[in-house]
Every structure is written in structure tokens, then in C-alpha cells.
């Protein structure tokens, strides 16, 4: 990371980025457009500004809302370019009278425990039609489907499933999400790694990790 690039902590506490949250090394927001025409008009304006900045976000236009995320694809991380783009998008949304709802954003990854990664990975790449991102994950080239990563195990863990989901949520809502899952019949497996992730299980033992950027290497905040 360049010394001039903002850390996740700096981005998350930046007063100008209140509409945005860091998930999976990206800045995300959801804009409540209310109708399709407003969303389409906003997308057009975002496209014009993105061309001016030479930096382009990913957008997902639905009837009542527009989801926007940004990362500097050429370096695979967040940079000052993403901050500038996010500020511009927020400005355009305000001009259109559109409210941001960053509390609604989340991201999902699929994780599989493996004993022989070289043997297993090609199968999943083929059956999913995914490609490797060079960082140990399989990804949908179109960026539409949840990526998949592999957790190397030294030995099998009898009585525990091999698959689990990682649900990345805004850091300021993680505890609320965990509490809601527990109230819905879940069980806390461990909070040893919180606030980076909490491991939960449903009533039948199927596991999920509720994750945030906090406490992770490169985030600008050390795990406590």
C-alpha cells in the first residue's frame, strides 16, 4: 500500500464518507432511488463523472435502489481515487434528492475447508465457471456471483461441516447482526477473532462467519 493511500480505518472515519462502508476491501453504498427512472438518471451522471475522473465504479441498478461499489482494480485495493469517486457519487445523489442507506450493504463469500487444495480447486473452478483471482479465491468474471475461497486444513474436523458462508457487514452493525442471529436460534461457536469475525452456527450446526474489515492485516486497525 502506498503511504498516501487511505487505510480502512481512515475511510471508515472520514466525515465525508458517511454514506459508505468498507466491505471486502471495497467501498460500498446503497442509494434509495425510489424508482427506476431516477436510478437510471443517477447512473448516467455517475458514468459522466467516472469518465472525468478516469476511475469507474461497479453499479447494480434495481427498481427502488442503486448499489455502488469501488476499488482500484489495477492495484487490487482501495486508494485515494476511490475516496474521490465516492465523494462525487454522494454529491450527485444529494443533487438528485436520493438518500443513502449504507446500513443495508453486505457481501457474501463461500468458504470450503480442504485437505488437498490443488486437487479440489480446479473442480470448483470448472463446475462454477469461475476463474482464480491470484489471491487464493475463485471469482465470477462478471462480478455477479459470490466468490469462493478455500481454507487449508491440516486434518479433518469430524462433526463440523466443510462449507460455510462469510457474511461481510458494516463494522458498526456487526454486533447487531450477531445478536439478531443468536436471537433467531443461532449459537455462538467463537468470538475469539472478533471484531474481524464471529463464528456462528444454526440449530443444526451449519456455520457462518459474520465479518468486518476491523482487526485485519492492512486495514489500519490491529486486532484486539
Backbone as CSV, one residue per row, in Angstrom:
resi,resn,N_x,N_y,N_z,CA_x,CA_y,CA_z,C_x,C_y,C_z
1,UNK,0.832,-1.188,0.000,0.000,0.000,0.000,0.867,1.239,0.000
2,UNK,0.529,2.179,-0.847,1.253,3.441,-0.900,1.018,4.229,0.373
3,UNK,2.047,4.941,0.878,1.857,5.743,2.086,0.743,6.775,1.949
4,UNK,0.405,7.152,0.712,-0.632,8.153,0.508,-2.027,7.538,0.405
5,UNK,-2.118,6.213,0.298,-3.418,5.565,0.203,-4.092,5.549,1.573
6,UNK,-5.390,5.795,1.621,-6.091,5.766,2.904,-6.246,4.346,3.423
7,UNK,-6.184,4.178,4.725,-6.436,2.869,5.339,-7.939,2.681,5.490
8,UNK,-8.348,1.454,5.776,-9.755,1.185,6.014,-10.263,1.994,7.192
9,UNK,-9.447,2.134,8.213,-9.858,2.925,9.380,-10.077,4.384,8.984
10,UNK,-9.174,4.930,8.201,-9.313,6.326,7.774,-10.560,6.515,6.914
11,UNK,-10.828,5.572,6.031,-12.022,5.676,5.191,-13.292,5.542,6.014
12,UNK,-13.278,4.670,7.007,-14.474,4.424,7.812,-14.770,5.570,8.770
13,UNK,-13.775,6.380,9.069,-13.983,7.504,9.989,-13.955,8.843,9.269
14,UNK,-13.836,8.804,7.947,-13.805,10.032,7.153,-15.191,10.682,7.190
15,UNK,-15.319,11.920,7.685,-16.642,12.545,7.774,-17.326,12.733,6.433
16,UNK,-16.557,12.764,5.357,-17.150,12.908,4.040,-17.702,11.628,3.462
17,UNK,-17.399,10.479,4.118,-17.792,9.175,3.585,-18.842,8.494,4.450
18,UNK,-19.701,9.293,5.073,-20.739,8.715,5.918,-21.734,7.855,5.162
19,UNK,-21.818,8.043,3.835,-22.729,7.242,3.009,-22.144,5.886,2.640
20,UNK,-20.898,5.614,3.003,-20.176,4.446,2.507,-19.688,3.568,3.644
21,UNK,-19.493,2.273,3.335,-18.909,1.327,4.277,-17.878,0.472,3.541
22,UNK,-16.862,0.017,4.277,-15.833,-0.857,3.709,-16.251,-2.309,3.901
23,UNK,-16.356,-3.032,2.783,-16.645,-4.466,2.797,-15.731,-5.146,1.796
24,UNK,-15.027,-6.186,2.217,-14.154,-6.958,1.325,-13.252,-6.048,0.499
25,UNK,-12.621,-5.108,1.183,-11.632,-4.218,0.566,-12.227,-3.311,-0.510
26,UNK,-13.526,-3.067,-0.439,-14.180,-2.128,-1.338,-14.979,-1.117,-0.527
27,UNK,-15.247,0.029,-1.132,-16.222,0.962,-0.591,-17.574,0.651,-1.222
28,UNK,-18.617,0.550,-0.373,-19.958,0.223,-0.838,-20.962,1.243,-0.323
29,UNK,-21.991,1.499,-1.115,-23.149,2.235,-0.634,-24.385,1.724,-1.352
30,UNK,-25.554,2.007,-0.768,-26.830,1.766,-1.440,-27.590,3.079,-1.446
31,UNK,-28.111,3.451,-2.610,-28.817,4.709,-2.791,-30.286,4.402,-3.067
32,UNK,-31.168,4.963,-2.239,-32.593,4.663,-2.312,-33.259,5.592,-3.323
33,UNK,-33.274,5.163,-4.555,-33.763,5.998,-5.656,-35.289,6.069,-5.701
34,UNK,-35.965,5.013,-5.235,-37.419,5.009,-5.192,-38.079,4.547,-6.473
35,UNK,-37.441,4.760,-7.608,-38.000,4.307,-8.877,-36.857,4.082,-9.869
36,UNK,-37.185,3.399,-10.961,-36.147,3.004,-11.905,-35.590,4.195,-12.680
37,UNK,-36.461,5.127,-13.058,-36.020,6.262,-13.867,-35.022,7.125,-13.109
38,UNK,-35.277,7.359,-11.824,-34.336,8.145,-11.026,-32.991,7.437,-10.934
39,UNK,-33.034,6.122,-10.722,-31.791,5.354,-10.646,-31.020,5.402,-11.944
40,UNK,-31.740,5.274,-13.078,-31.070,5.303,-14.374,-30.444,6.670,-14.642
41,UNK,-31.147,7.709,-14.258,-30.588,9.056,-14.449,-29.336,9.241,-13.598
42,UNK,-29.388,8.743,-12.375,-28.228,8.861,-11.497,-27.052,8.053,-12.038
43,UNK,-27.327,6.867,-12.568,-26.250,6.064,-13.166,-25.588,6.832,-14.298
44,UNK,-26.397,7.500,-15.127,-25.836,8.276,-16.227,-24.919,9.382,-15.741
45,UNK,-25.320,10.052,-14.676,-24.495,11.126,-14.137,-23.213,10.569,-13.503
46,UNK,-23.334,9.416,-12.830,-22.151,8.775,-12.251,-21.177,8.389,-13.354
47,UNK,-21.698,7.883,-14.471,-20.839,7.483,-15.590,-20.055,8.679,-16.122
48,UNK,-20.706,9.832,-16.220,-20.019,11.025,-16.721,-18.891,11.444,-15.786
49,UNK,-19.164,11.463,-14.488,-18.135,11.845,-13.513,-17.013,10.822,-13.482
50,UNK,-17.365,9.531,-13.575,-16.347,8.483,-13.578,-15.397,8.648,-14.755
51,UNK,-15.950,8.992,-15.919,-15.100,9.230,-17.085,-14.185,10.429,-16.859
52,UNK,-14.719,11.471,-16.220,-13.900,12.648,-15.933,-12.756,12.310,-14.980
53,UNK,-13.039,11.465,-13.991,-12.023,11.084,-13.007,-11.107,9.979,-13.520
54,UNK,-11.515,9.297,-14.581,-10.732,8.160,-15.071,-10.747,6.995,-14.107
55,UNK,-11.852,6.848,-13.382,-11.959,5.794,-12.367,-13.419,5.395,-12.278
56,UNK,-13.721,4.109,-12.436,-15.097,3.682,-12.645,-15.563,2.690,-11.575
57,UNK,-16.762,2.914,-11.035,-17.300,2.007,-10.022,-18.061,0.856,-10.659
58,UNK,-18.475,-0.105,-9.838,-19.425,-1.128,-10.246,-20.794,-0.697,-9.730
59,UNK,-21.813,-0.780,-10.572,-23.158,-0.358,-10.177,-24.150,-1.481,-10.435
60,UNK,-25.172,-1.540,-9.587,-26.233,-2.542,-9.705,-27.554,-1.799,-9.552
61,UNK,-28.242,-1.588,-10.666,-29.477,-0.811,-10.681,-30.685,-1.734,-10.543
62,UNK,-31.484,-1.505,-9.514,-32.738,-2.215,-9.309,-33.881,-1.199,-9.290
63,UNK,-35.122,-1.685,-9.186,-36.255,-0.768,-9.299,-36.195,0.346,-8.253
64,UNK,-35.959,0.020,-7.018,-36.037,1.023,-5.966,-34.727,1.483,-5.393
65,UNK,-33.622,0.895,-5.851,-32.342,1.313,-5.276,-31.198,1.059,-6.253
66,UNK,-30.097,1.710,-5.957,-28.877,1.590,-6.756,-27.729,1.275,-5.817
67,UNK,-27.050,0.166,-6.039,-25.884,-0.203,-5.232,-24.620,0.158,-6.009
68,UNK,-23.671,0.772,-5.328,-22.433,1.222,-5.954,-21.260,0.739,-5.111
69,UNK,-20.234,0.220,-5.758,-19.007,-0.147,-5.051,-17.807,0.265,-5.881
70,UNK,-16.690,0.482,-5.201,-15.489,0.896,-5.915,-14.249,0.319,-5.270
71,UNK,-13.292,-0.038,-6.122,-11.956,-0.463,-5.727,-11.036,-0.079,-6.879
72,UNK,-9.787,0.154,-6.598,-8.829,0.451,-7.672,-8.366,-0.876,-8.261
73,UNK,-9.007,-1.285,-9.350,-8.797,-2.627,-9.911,-7.340,-2.854,-10.325
74,UNK,-6.654,-1.809,-10.751,-5.296,-2.004,-11.253,-4.316,-2.399,-10.159
75,UNK,-4.637,-2.054,-8.903,-3.752,-2.410,-7.789,-4.437,-3.344,-6.798
76,UNK,-5.739,-3.589,-6.979,-6.457,-4.536,-6.138,-6.680,-4.082,-4.715
77,UNK,-6.810,-2.770,-4.512,-7.051,-2.263,-3.157,-7.689,-0.882,-3.260
78,UNK,-8.066,-0.373,-2.110,-8.625,0.969,-2.042,-7.511,2.005,-2.087
79,UNK,-7.749,3.071,-2.856,-6.795,4.167,-2.965,-7.551,5.488,-2.829
80,UNK,-6.800,6.570,-2.916,-7.420,7.896,-2.851,-8.379,8.114,-4.020
81,UNK,-8.173,7.392,-5.120,-9.092,7.501,-6.256,-10.490,7.042,-5.884
82,UNK,-10.564,6.014,-5.038,-11.868,5.516,-4.610,-12.558,6.520,-3.693
83,UNK,-11.780,7.166,-2.844,-12.367,8.196,-1.987,-12.927,9.327,-2.832
84,UNK,-12.165,9.782,-3.814,-12.619,10.888,-4.654,-13.890,10.510,-5.406
85,UNK,-13.931,9.284,-5.922,-15.107,8.836,-6.649,-16.312,8.734,-5.716
86,UNK,-16.101,8.179,-4.518,-17.199,8.042,-3.563,-17.775,9.404,-3.184
87,UNK,-16.917,10.375,-2.954,-17.388,11.722,-2.626,-18.218,12.303,-3.770
88,UNK,-17.779,12.053,-5.005,-18.513,12.559,-6.163,-19.880,11.896,-6.283
89,UNK,-19.952,10.586,-6.063,-21.218,9.867,-6.142,-22.182,10.380,-5.071
90,UNK,-21.691,10.593,-3.858,-22.546,11.115,-2.788,-23.080,12.500,-3.151
91,UNK,-22.243,13.312,-3.747,-22.673,14.654,-4.154,-23.782,14.570,-5.200
92,UNK,-23.622,13.698,-6.187,-24.641,13.537,-7.212,-25.951,13.034,-6.618
93,UNK,-25.851,12.097,-5.664,-27.063,11.569,-5.025,-27.817,12.681,-4.298
94,UNK,-27.087,13.528,-3.592,-27.747,14.641,-2.896,-28.419,15.578,-3.887
95,UNK,-27.771,15.841,-5.006,-28.349,16.722,-6.015,-29.630,16.137,-6.605
96,UNK,-29.722,14.806,-6.635,-30.912,14.132,-7.157,-31.957,13.908,-6.064
97,UNK,-31.650,14.317,-4.833,-32.576,14.106,-3.732,-32.676,12.664,-3.295
98,UNK,-31.613,11.901,-3.516,-31.591,10.471,-3.204,-30.873,10.234,-1.874
99,UNK,-31.481,9.445,-1.016,-30.930,9.135,0.300,-30.051,7.891,0.246
100,UNK,-28.940,7.928,0.959,-28.060,6.764,1.063,-28.474,5.888,2.240
101,UNK,-28.321,4.577,2.080,-28.629,3.617,3.141,-27.472,2.636,3.275
102,UNK,-26.310,3.104,3.757,-25.149,2.212,3.842,-25.352,1.059,4.815
103,UNK,-26.326,1.199,5.727,-26.593,0.114,6.672,-27.179,-1.109,5.984
104,UNK,-27.593,-0.964,4.723,-28.194,-2.086,4.005,-27.191,-2.885,3.186
105,UNK,-25.930,-2.451,3.117,-24.973,-3.157,2.270,-24.392,-4.364,3.002
106,UNK,-24.039,-5.375,2.252,-23.341,-6.553,2.780,-22.713,-7.270,1.598
107,UNK,-21.844,-8.231,1.889,-21.195,-9.019,0.845,-20.995,-10.438,1.364
108,UNK,-21.132,-11.418,0.473,-21.060,-12.824,0.863,-19.934,-13.521,0.117
109,UNK,-19.187,-14.345,0.828,-18.207,-15.250,0.240,-18.538,-16.675,0.677
110,UNK,-18.197,-17.638,-0.165,-18.369,-19.054,0.154,-17.001,-19.625,0.507
111,UNK,-16.914,-20.327,1.636,-15.641,-20.904,2.080,-15.768,-22.420,2.191
112,UNK,-14.717,-23.116,1.786,-14.694,-24.572,1.852,-13.397,-25.023,2.502
113,UNK,-13.520,-25.842,3.552,-12.352,-26.438,4.196,-11.826,-27.573,3.319
114,UNK,-10.524,-27.568,3.047,-9.948,-28.591,2.169,-8.665,-29.150,2.777
115,UNK,-8.379,-30.398,2.424,-7.130,-31.037,2.814,-6.133,-31.063,1.657
116,UNK,-6.640,-31.075,0.420,-5.781,-31.134,-0.765,-6.242,-30.050,-1.738
117,UNK,-5.800,-28.821,-1.513,-6.254,-27.682,-2.304,-5.977,-27.857,-3.803
118,UNK,-4.770,-28.263,-4.227,-4.525,-28.388,-5.668,-5.460,-29.368,-6.362
119,UNK,-5.939,-30.369,-5.634,-6.840,-31.351,-6.228,-8.270,-30.828,-6.299
120,UNK,-8.656,-30.023,-5.318,-10.052,-29.595,-5.189,-10.363,-28.350,-6.012
121,UNK,-9.438,-27.381,-6.028,-9.723,-26.085,-6.641,-10.128,-26.169,-8.115
122,UNK,-9.431,-26.961,-8.952,-9.819,-26.998,-10.367,-11.251,-27.490,-10.585
123,UNK,-11.707,-28.420,-9.743,-13.076,-28.909,-9.871,-14.075,-27.782,-9.672
124,UNK,-13.885,-26.997,-8.611,-14.842,-25.936,-8.322,-14.757,-24.820,-9.349
125,UNK,-13.569,-24.551,-9.856,-13.441,-23.552,-10.925,-14.232,-23.992,-12.160
126,UNK,-14.153,-25.289,-12.473,-14.836,-25.809,-13.661,-16.343,-25.842,-13.475
127,UNK,-16.808,-26.343,-12.348,-18.247,-26.517,-12.166,-18.967,-25.188,-11.994
128,UNK,-18.272,-24.191,-11.433,-18.868,-22.868,-11.255,-18.633,-21.950,-12.448
129,UNK,-17.655,-22.311,-13.294,-17.289,-21.422,-14.387,-16.562,-20.190,-13.907
130,UNK,-15.852,-20.324,-12.778,-15.125,-19.208,-12.167,-13.668,-19.233,-12.611
131,UNK,-12.958,-18.170,-12.298,-11.532,-18.068,-12.568,-10.818,-17.658,-11.282
132,UNK,-9.527,-17.949,-11.185,-8.780,-17.577,-9.996,-8.409,-16.106,-10.068
133,UNK,-8.400,-15.458,-8.896,-8.011,-14.044,-8.863,-6.549,-13.863,-8.480
134,UNK,-5.809,-14.971,-8.348,-4.389,-14.895,-7.991,-4.142,-14.712,-6.509
135,UNK,-5.207,-14.654,-5.720,-5.075,-14.464,-4.279,-5.791,-15.562,-3.507
136,UNK,-5.896,-16.728,-4.130,-6.477,-17.868,-3.439,-7.986,-17.930,-3.479
137,UNK,-8.631,-17.130,-4.322,-10.082,-17.161,-4.441,-10.482,-17.472,-5.875
138,UNK,-11.659,-18.072,-6.008,-12.288,-18.227,-7.307,-13.364,-17.156,-7.433
139,UNK,-13.411,-16.481,-8.582,-14.340,-15.369,-8.735,-15.104,-15.484,-10.041
140,UNK,-16.309,-14.969,-10.022,-17.124,-14.827,-11.213,-16.561,-13.677,-12.035
141,UNK,-16.173,-13.944,-13.264,-15.562,-12.913,-14.090,-16.440,-11.701,-14.290
142,UNK,-17.772,-11.887,-14.222,-18.694,-10.772,-14.375,-18.953,-10.048,-13.059
143,UNK,-18.419,-10.595,-11.969,-18.591,-9.938,-10.676,-19.994,-10.008,-10.121
144,UNK,-20.797,-10.987,-10.554,-22.186,-11.068,-10.114,-22.388,-12.057,-8.972
145,UNK,-21.641,-13.164,-8.975,-21.863,-14.226,-8.002,-20.834,-14.158,-6.886
146,UNK,-21.200,-14.723,-5.748,-20.319,-14.705,-4.579,-19.026,-15.449,-4.868
147,UNK,-17.873,-14.881,-4.529,-16.603,-15.588,-4.722,-16.471,-16.766,-3.757
148,UNK,-15.528,-17.622,-4.050,-15.292,-18.810,-3.226,-13.820,-18.865,-2.853
149,UNK,-13.557,-19.186,-1.577,-12.175,-19.357,-1.167,-12.039,-20.649,-0.376
150,UNK,-10.792,-21.085,-0.209,-10.507,-22.396,0.381,-9.667,-22.221,1.640
151,UNK,-10.120,-22.853,2.695,-9.416,-22.809,3.972,-8.629,-24.111,4.139
152,UNK,-7.303,-23.991,4.131,-6.455,-25.189,4.199,-6.511,-25.792,5.599
153,UNK,-6.867,-27.061,5.674,-6.927,-27.775,6.944,-5.775,-28.770,7.023
154,UNK,-5.235,-28.938,8.211,-4.188,-29.929,8.420,-4.763,-31.312,8.644
155,UNK,-5.980,-31.348,9.188,-6.662,-32.619,9.410,-8.164,-32.368,9.376
156,UNK,-8.919,-33.415,9.113,-10.370,-33.282,9.056,-10.932,-32.920,10.430
157,UNK,-12.090,-32.234,10.420,-12.753,-31.868,11.665,-14.079,-32.616,11.743
158,UNK,-14.095,-33.816,12.300,-15.328,-34.609,12.381,-16.416,-33.836,13.131
159,UNK,-17.644,-33.963,12.634,-18.763,-33.322,13.304,-19.000,-31.884,12.888
160,UNK,-18.160,-31.348,11.998,-18.345,-29.976,11.519,-18.407,-29.978,9.995
161,UNK,-19.234,-29.126,9.444,-19.374,-29.058,8.001,-18.118,-28.514,7.348
162,UNK,-17.943,-28.821,6.076,-16.799,-28.320,5.314,-17.090,-26.933,4.712
163,UNK,-18.352,-26.677,4.384,-18.733,-25.392,3.803,-19.187,-24.428,4.887
164,UNK,-18.877,-23.142,4.699,-19.529,-22.109,5.490,-19.576,-20.827,4.664
165,UNK,-20.431,-19.918,5.051,-20.527,-18.613,4.415,-19.793,-17.579,5.261
166,UNK,-19.166,-16.629,4.579,-18.650,-15.424,5.222,-19.557,-14.275,4.811
167,UNK,-20.175,-13.636,5.782,-21.060,-12.507,5.509,-20.374,-11.252,6.027
168,UNK,-19.873,-10.422,5.102,-19.224,-9.172,5.484,-20.277,-8.083,5.616
169,UNK,-20.280,-7.425,6.767,-21.283,-6.403,7.069,-20.568,-5.132,7.515
170,UNK,-21.261,-3.988,7.500,-20.655,-2.767,8.014,-20.174,-2.957,9.448
171,UNK,-18.981,-2.453,9.752,-18.387,-2.704,11.063,-19.252,-2.191,12.200
172,UNK,-20.014,-1.127,11.943,-20.826,-0.546,13.003,-22.147,-1.280,13.203
173,UNK,-22.414,-2.302,12.371,-23.639,-3.085,12.512,-23.362,-4.548,12.821
174,UNK,-22.095,-4.925,12.941,-21.747,-6.339,13.110,-22.340,-6.930,14.384
175,UNK,-22.201,-6.228,15.486,-22.708,-6.750,16.751,-24.223,-6.929,16.696
176,UNK,-24.905,-5.980,16.040,-26.347,-6.076,15.873,-26.720,-7.302,15.050
177,UNK,-25.969,-7.566,13.982,-26.243,-8.735,13.134,-26.007,-10.030,13.912
178,UNK,-24.932,-10.080,14.686,-24.652,-11.269,15.501,-25.772,-11.500,16.504
179,UNK,-26.175,-10.446,17.203,-27.236,-10.580,18.211,-28.548,-11.041,17.580
180,UNK,-28.854,-10.532,16.381,-30.080,-10.939,15.697,-30.038,-12.421,15.340
181,UNK,-28.867,-12.893,14.892,-28.733,-14.301,14.546,-28.868,-15.196,15.771
182,UNK,-28.305,-14.758,16.882,-28.425,-15.534,18.115,-29.865,-15.561,18.604
183,UNK,-30.552,-14.430,18.480,-31.951,-14.365,18.895,-32.843,-15.224,18.010
184,UNK,-32.388,-15.478,16.775,-33.156,-16.286,15.830,-32.858,-17.770,15.960
185,UNK,-32.183,-18.163,17.038,-31.923,-19.576,17.287,-30.509,-20.015,17.027
186,UNK,-29.634,-19.072,16.682,-28.245,-19.418,16.420,-27.449,-19.668,17.680
187,UNK,-26.227,-20.138,17.475,-25.313,-20.430,18.587,-23.962,-19.808,18.287
188,UNK,-23.362,-19.187,19.264,-22.022,-18.636,19.102,-21.000,-19.758,19.227
189,UNK,-20.251,-20.009,18.146,-19.187,-21.003,18.175,-17.943,-20.401,18.821
190,UNK,-17.549,-19.201,18.361,-16.445,-18.489,18.990,-16.472,-17.025,18.592
191,UNK,-16.081,-16.175,19.528,-15.855,-14.762,19.228,-14.385,-14.406,19.457
192,UNK,-13.532,-15.433,19.418,-12.103,-15.254,19.663,-11.479,-14.253,18.695
193,UNK,-11.996,-14.197,17.490,-11.379,-13.360,16.460,-12.118,-12.047,16.225
194,UNK,-13.156,-11.786,16.999,-13.894,-10.529,16.873,-12.961,-9.359,17.213
195,UNK,-13.122,-8.218,16.520,-14.200,-7.855,15.604,-13.946,-8.226,14.143
196,UNK,-12.868,-8.983,13.860,-12.631,-9.402,12.479,-13.723,-10.364,12.023
197,UNK,-14.051,-11.360,12.881,-15.183,-12.234,12.573,-15.655,-12.970,13.813
198,UNK,-16.948,-13.254,13.816,-17.606,-14.110,14.799,-18.041,-15.371,14.065
199,UNK,-17.853,-16.541,14.677,-18.319,-17.793,14.081,-19.616,-18.192,14.772
200,UNK,-20.684,-18.333,13.977,-21.998,-18.716,14.484,-22.425,-20.020,13.833
201,UNK,-23.397,-20.672,14.437,-23.965,-21.885,13.858,-25.472,-21.859,14.012
202,UNK,-26.168,-22.437,13.026,-27.625,-22.534,13.129,-27.991,-23.713,14.027
203,UNK,-29.270,-23.961,14.305,-29.650,-25.043,15.224,-29.184,-26.431,14.795
204,UNK,-28.822,-26.613,13.495,-28.330,-27.918,13.038,-26.816,-27.945,12.887
205,UNK,-26.138,-26.867,13.307,-24.679,-26.863,13.300,-24.028,-26.295,12.060
206,UNK,-24.800,-25.828,11.085,-24.225,-25.215,9.888,-23.654,-23.851,10.246
207,UNK,-22.410,-23.593,9.836,-21.691,-22.434,10.340,-21.660,-21.270,9.353
208,UNK,-21.518,-20.077,9.914,-21.384,-18.849,9.145,-20.505,-17.907,9.954
209,UNK,-19.695,-17.115,9.258,-18.878,-16.102,9.921,-19.446,-14.728,9.584
210,UNK,-19.712,-13.932,10.603,-20.075,-12.536,10.418,-18.776,-11.744,10.515
211,UNK,-18.422,-11.061,9.423,-17.085,-10.486,9.276,-17.142,-8.971,9.092
212,UNK,-16.053,-8.303,9.486,-15.859,-6.886,9.207,-14.414,-6.674,8.773
213,UNK,-14.097,-5.444,8.356,-12.723,-5.119,7.991,-11.838,-4.967,9.225
214,UNK,-12.431,-4.769,10.390,-11.646,-4.438,11.579,-10.777,-5.611,12.027
215,UNK,-9.585,-5.273,12.517,-8.696,-6.290,13.061,-8.008,-7.138,12.028
216,UNK,-8.009,-6.698,10.757,-7.383,-7.472,9.695,-6.123,-6.780,9.197
217,UNK,-5.184,-7.577,8.732,-3.930,-7.037,8.199,-4.209,-6.071,7.049
218,UNK,-3.591,-4.898,7.104,-3.748,-3.913,6.049,-4.926,-2.989,6.233
219,UNK,-5.731,-3.234,7.302,-6.921,-2.414,7.498,-6.617,-1.096,8.180
220,UNK,-5.424,-1.003,8.786,-5.104,0.190,9.548,-5.537,0.092,10.993
221,UNK,-6.153,-1.047,11.370,-6.538,-1.250,12.759,-6.122,-2.653,13.161
222,UNK,-5.414,-2.776,14.243,-4.945,-4.063,14.706,-6.040,-4.801,15.456
223,UNK,-6.024,-6.111,15.338,-6.981,-6.928,16.080,-6.661,-6.861,17.555
224,UNK,-7.715,-6.759,18.358,-7.551,-6.699,19.805,-8.212,-7.904,20.444
